[in-house]
């Protein structure tokens, strides 16, 4: 079995690894939120622009302005699809980081369990020694009392 110092070193390394993984997971989750917010902003902008386009059509619009509106809406559609890809990529990244964090946490917990078992074994051994010493002391007391 590994020594107490070795287990503590392993636990410290695992704790640092888990902390790093948690930070990376936090960054990845933040990226997902930001990508979704940008998507929502683009969708809202598109809807607002379509309303303006419809209002302009009802008021009368030149063919050039019509083409400009349609071209801009097409560009917004491309941007929205691109942002959906960004969301998908960010979600995949966050899933990977979550898995990495879970693996790090599992490793940390394993070392912690090993450390707890080592502590329990050391306590049991110490209790056994104490009991043996007390038994010997009691035996000597009984021997000298006779």
N, C-alpha and C positions, 0 to 999 in steps of 0.2 A: 504494500500500500504506500502511496505517496506520503511524504512527510508533511507536517503541518505548514511549514514555510512554503513548500512547493504548492500545496493546495491554495494557500493564500495568494501566491503569485498568480496561479491559474485563475482564481476567482477575480483578482484585480484586473487581469487582462480581459477576461470575459465581460466584466462590468464596463470597462472602457469600450470594448467592441459593441456591447449592447447600447451604450450611450451614443456612440457614433451612428449606429444603425437607426436609433430613434430620431436623431437630428436629421439624418438623410430622409427618413420617412416623413418627418414634419415638413421638410422642404418640398418633397414630392407632392404631399397633400395640398400644400399652399399653391403649388404650380397648377394642380387640377382646379382649385377654386378660382385662381386668376384666369385660367383659360376659359372656364365656364362664364365668368363675369364678362370677359371680352366677347364671347359668343352672344350672350344676352344683349350686350351693348350694340353689337352689329345688327342683330335681329331687330332690336328696337329702332335703330337708325333706319334700317330698310323699311320698316312699317311706316315710320314718319315720312320718309321720302316718297313712298308709294301714295300716301295721303296727299302730299303736296303735288305729286304728278297728276292724280285724279282731279284735284282742285284746278290745276292749271289746264287740264284737258277741258273741263267744263267751262272755264273762262275763255278758252280759245288759245291755242298754242301753235307756234310756227313749226314747220317740219324739222327745222334744225334743232329747236329746243326739244321736240319729241325724241329725235335720235339721241340727243345728249342725255335725256332722262333715261331712256332705255339702256344706253351704254353704261351709265352709272349704276343702274339697278343690276345689270349683268355683272359688273365688277363687284358689287356688294355680295351677290350670290356666290361668286368665286371666293371672296374673302370668308364668307360664312362656312362654305365647304372646307376651306383650308383650316379654319378655326375648329371645326368638328374633328379634323384629323389631329390637330394639336391636343384637343381634349382626349382623344383616344390614346395618343402617345403618352400623355401625362398620366392617364389612368393606368396604362400598362406599367409605366415606371413606378407608380405608387404601389401597385400590386407586387412588383419585384422587391421594392424596398420593404414592404410589409413582411414578405416572406423572409427576407434577410434578417429583419428585426426579430421575427419569431424564432428563427434558427439561433440567433445570438442569445435570445432570452432563454431558450431551451438549454443551451450549453451552460449559461450562467447558473441556471437552476440545478443542472446536473452536478456542477462543481459544488454548489451550495449543499446539495444533498450528501455528496461525498464528505464534505467538511462536517456536516452534522453527524454523519455516521462515525467519522473519526473521533469527534468530540465524545459521542456516546460510548465508543469503544474505550477511549482513554479514561472516561469516568468510571466505566465498569471495572477496568483494570485497577484503578486507584481504589475503588470501593473494596475490591477483592484483597488488595494489599492491606488496606486498613483493617478489614475483617480478620485477615491472617495475623496481623500484628496484635489485634485485640485478643484473638484466640490464644496466641502464644503468651501474651501477658497474663491472661486469665489462668492458663495452665501453670505458669510459673507461680502465680499467687497461690493457687491451690496446692502446688507441690511444697511451697515453703510454709504453708499453714499447717501441714501435717505434722 
